């Protein structure tokens, strides 16, 4: 019996650090301060979210036996969801408090030095990290699109719906009223307008000129 007990405790000690704290909620960090200023409110929000992810990681890094600090892109892929608990937006500033949840499998892969896949988006999320929270289904095609919006909240809603539609979203450039995007589709291109439409988005072909291949916006907006 003593030998069996010793074997049991040794097996627990051998578990990765992540497995020991994930059930205690350490992968979900609440009340994370996210603040940034920029040339416009949209860019400020992007920078604030990046700072929030880094701050949340700093809280848990002592529990993760990782070989190095993750890059911003790697952190983005490890985040499963971002919920905005409180926010204040301005023409050139964003300030908020976030709840950031890391994906256990993605963090474990990083700790083991493996390639980190984007975390799977959970249902019922209030606001998600737009680039990383996409299913791990292979991308079939990519399209470049220009998204237009009238406010920061409208831009956040476009991002949320693109992710909900199962696409991967990379922001190539962004200004106060439009963003140049690379959208990774997990469906044939011909099905994208209909699929996006089911999520309240309008995806139409542009003029064909550079940076105007496709146009994206909320359905019903001009």
C-alpha positions in Angstrom: 0.0 0.0 0.0 2.8 2.4 0.9 4.5 1.7 -2.4 1.3 2.3 -4.3 0.8 5.6 -2.5 4.3 6.7 -3.2 3.8 5.8 -6.9 0.6 7.8 -7.0 2.2 11.0 -5.6 5.2 10.6 -7.9 2.9 10.4 -10.9 1.3 13.7 -9.8 4.6 15.4 -9.5 5.5 14.2 -13.0 2.5 15.9 -14.5 3.1 19.1 -16.5 2.7 22.2 -14.4 -0.2 23.2 -16.7 -2.2 20.2 -15.8 -1.9 21.0 -12.1 -3.3 24.5 -12.2 -5.7 24.5 -15.2 -8.6 23.2 -13.1 -8.0 25.9 -10.5 -8.9 28.6 -13.0 -5.4 30.0 -13.4 -5.9 29.9 -17.2 -8.7 32.5 -16.8 -7.4 35.9 -15.6 -9.9 38.5 -14.6 -9.7 42.2 -14.1 -6.8 42.6 -16.5 -6.1 46.2 -17.2 -5.8 47.1 -20.9 -4.9 50.6 -21.9 -3.3 52.3 -24.9 -3.2 55.4 -26.9 -2.7 55.7 -30.7 -3.6 57.8 -33.7 -7.2 56.6 -33.5 -9.4 54.6 -31.2 -9.4 51.5 -33.3 -5.6 51.2 -33.2 -5.6 52.0 -29.5 -8.0 49.2 -28.9 -5.8 46.7 -30.8 -2.7 47.8 -28.8 -4.6 47.7 -25.5 -5.8 44.1 -26.2 -2.2 43.1 -27.0 -1.0 44.7 -23.7 -3.8 42.9 -21.9 -2.8 39.5 -23.3 0.8 40.2 -22.2 -0.3 41.2 -18.7 -2.5 38.1 -18.3 0.4 35.9 -19.5 2.8 37.5 -17.0 0.4 36.4 -14.2 0.6 32.7 -15.2 4.1 32.4 -16.7 5.5 31.2 -13.4 3.2 28.2 -13.6 4.1 27.3 -17.2 7.5 25.6 -17.7 8.0 27.4 -21.1 11.3 27.6 -22.8 11.0 31.3 -23.6 8.6 34.2 -23.6 6.0 34.0 -26.3 5.8 36.6 -29.1 2.7 38.7 -29.4 1.5 36.5 -32.3 2.0 33.3 -30.2 0.2 34.9 -27.3 -2.7 35.8 -29.6 -3.0 32.1 -30.7 -3.0 30.9 -27.1 -5.9 33.1 -26.0 -9.2 31.3 -26.2 -11.5 34.3 -25.4 -11.4 37.9 -24.3 -14.4 39.3 -22.5 -14.7 43.0 -22.1 -15.9 43.6 -18.5 -15.5 47.4 -18.6 -14.3 49.8 -21.3 -13.9 53.5 -22.1 -13.2 54.5 -25.7 -12.1 57.8 -27.1 -10.8 59.3 -30.3 -7.2 58.3 -29.5 -7.4 56.2 -26.4 -8.8 52.9 -25.2 -9.1 51.8 -21.6 -10.7 48.6 -20.3 -10.7 45.7 -17.9 -10.8 42.3 -19.5 -11.2 38.7 -18.6 -8.7 36.7 -20.6 -8.9 32.9 -20.9 -6.0 30.9 -22.3 -6.5 27.6 -24.0 -5.0 24.7 -22.1 -3.9 22.7 -25.2 -2.4 25.8 -26.9 -0.4 26.7 -23.7 0.7 23.2 -23.3 1.9 23.0 -26.9 3.9 26.2 -26.4 5.4 24.9 -23.1 6.6 21.8 -24.9 8.1 23.8 -27.8 5.5 22.6 -30.3 3.7 24.6 -32.9 0.7 26.4 -31.3 -2.6 26.2 -33.1 -5.2 28.8 -32.7 -7.5 28.2 -29.8 -11.1 27.0 -30.4 -13.7 29.7 -29.8 -16.1 28.9 -27.1 -19.8 29.6 -27.5 -21.5 32.5 -25.7 -18.4 34.7 -25.6 -19.1 38.4 -25.2 -16.1 39.6 -27.1 -13.3 37.5 -28.6 -9.8 38.0 -29.7 -10.3 38.2 -33.4 -7.3 36.6 -34.9 -6.6 33.7 -32.7 -10.0 32.3 -31.8 -10.7 30.3 -34.9 -11.2 26.5 -35.3 -8.1 24.5 -36.2 -9.7 23.3 -39.5 -7.3 23.9 -42.4 -7.6 27.1 -44.4 -8.8 26.3 -47.9 -8.4 29.8 -49.4 -7.5 33.4 -48.5 -9.1 36.6 -49.7 -8.1 40.2 -49.1 -10.9 42.5 -48.1 -11.5 46.0 -47.0 -13.8 46.4 -44.0 -15.5 49.7 -43.5 -17.1 50.8 -40.3 -18.5 54.0 -38.6 -17.3 53.4 -35.1 -15.1 51.2 -32.9 -18.0 49.2 -31.7 -19.0 48.5 -35.3 -15.4 47.3 -36.1 -15.5 45.0 -33.1 -18.8 43.6 -34.2 -17.4 42.9 -37.7 -14.4 41.0 -36.1 -16.6 39.0 -33.8 -18.9 37.9 -36.7 -16.0 37.0 -39.0 -14.6 34.7 -36.2 -18.1 33.3 -35.5 -18.3 32.4 -39.2 -15.2 30.2 -38.7 -12.7 32.3 -40.6 -9.2 33.3 -39.7 -8.7 37.1 -39.6 -5.4 38.9 -40.0 -5.4 42.7 -39.9 -2.9 44.0 -42.5 -3.6 47.7 -41.9 -6.2 49.7 -40.0 -7.4 53.3 -39.8 -10.2 55.0 -38.0 -12.9 54.0 -40.6 -11.5 51.0 -42.5 -9.2 48.0 -42.2 -7.3 46.0 -44.8 -7.8 42.3 -44.0 -6.6 38.9 -45.0 -9.3 36.4 -44.4 -8.6 32.7 -44.2 -11.6 30.7 -45.4 -12.3 27.1 -44.4 -14.9 26.9 -47.1 -14.7 27.5 -50.9 -14.6 31.1 -51.8 -17.9 30.9 -53.7 -19.7 29.9 -50.4 -18.2 32.7 -48.4 -20.8 35.5 -49.2 -23.7 33.2 -48.2 -21.9 31.9 -45.1 -20.9 35.4 -43.9 -24.5 36.6 -44.6 -25.8 34.0 -42.2 -23.7 35.8 -39.5 -25.0 39.3 -40.4 -22.1 40.2 -42.7 -22.0 41.4 -46.3 -19.0 40.2 -48.3 -19.0 41.5 -51.9 -16.5 41.7 -54.7 -14.7 45.0 -55.1 -13.4 46.8 -58.2 -10.5 44.3 -58.6 -7.9 47.0 -58.0 -5.2 46.6 -55.5 -6.6 46.5 -51.9 -10.1 46.4 -53.3 -10.6 42.7 -54.1 -13.4 42.2 -51.7 -15.4 44.5 -49.4 -16.7 43.5 -46.0 -19.2 45.2 -43.7 -22.3 44.6 -41.5 -25.3 43.5 -43.5 -27.8 46.3 -44.1 -25.1 49.0 -44.0 -24.3 51.1 -47.1 
